[in-house]
C-alpha cells in the first residue's frame, strides 16, 4: 500500500473550499475514489461539486497524518 496526497476543492454555489487529504491505497485511482466517498459522506457534497486538482504519491518521511505515519512505519 502507498500513501497518496489528494488535493482539490469543493465547489458549491457561492463557496469554494480547498482541501488536501492523505489516503492509503494501492493505486492513485483508488485514493481518488476514497476521497469522493469520504468528503461526500461527511460534507454532503455530490461528486460533481468536488474538483480534484492533483494526486501525488507521498514518501514515508513526508506524511503529515500521524495515524498513517504509524501504519506505514509498521508500529
N, C-alpha and C positions, 0 to 999 in steps of 0.2 A: 504494500500500500504506500502511496505517496501523499504528500500534503500539497494542496493547491490553494493559492490565494485568488479568490474571485472578487473583482471589483466592478462596480456598476452604480446604477442609480434607479430609484423608484420614481417613476414619472406619473403623477396623478394630476388632474386639473388643479392649477394654482399651487402646486407643490412639487419640488424636486429634492429628493433626499439621497445623498451619496451613501454608499456602503462598501465595506470590504470584509469578506468572510474567509476564514481558513477552513478548508474541508479535507478530510481524509478520504481518499478514493483511489481506485485503480487507474482510472483514465480521467482526462480533463472533462469529457462529456458527462461522466457520472457526477463529478463535482458540480457542474452547472445544474444538473437535474436536482441535486440535493439542495442547492441554493434556491431554486424556484420553489421547491416544496416547503422549505423552512420559512422563507420570507412570506410566501403565500399563506401559510397557516398562521404564523404569528402576527402578521400585519394586515391580513385580509386583503391582499393585493392579487389581482389577476396576472397571469404570465405576460400578457401584452403590455402591462404597465411597468414591467421590470426590464431594464436595458442593461445587458452585460457588456462592459467595456473591455475587460481583459481577464484572462485566465493564465496564471503563471505558476509553474512548479516552484516550491519553496524548499531551500536547503534546510536540513535539520537545525543548523545554527541560527537561522533567520526566523524561526517560528515564533510568533508573538503569543499565541494562545497557550497558557500553561498546561491545560489538560492534554492538548495534542502533543505538546513537547514531551510530557511524561510517557504518553502512549508510544511515540516514535523512539524514545530512548529505551523503552522496554522495562520501565520501573513499575 
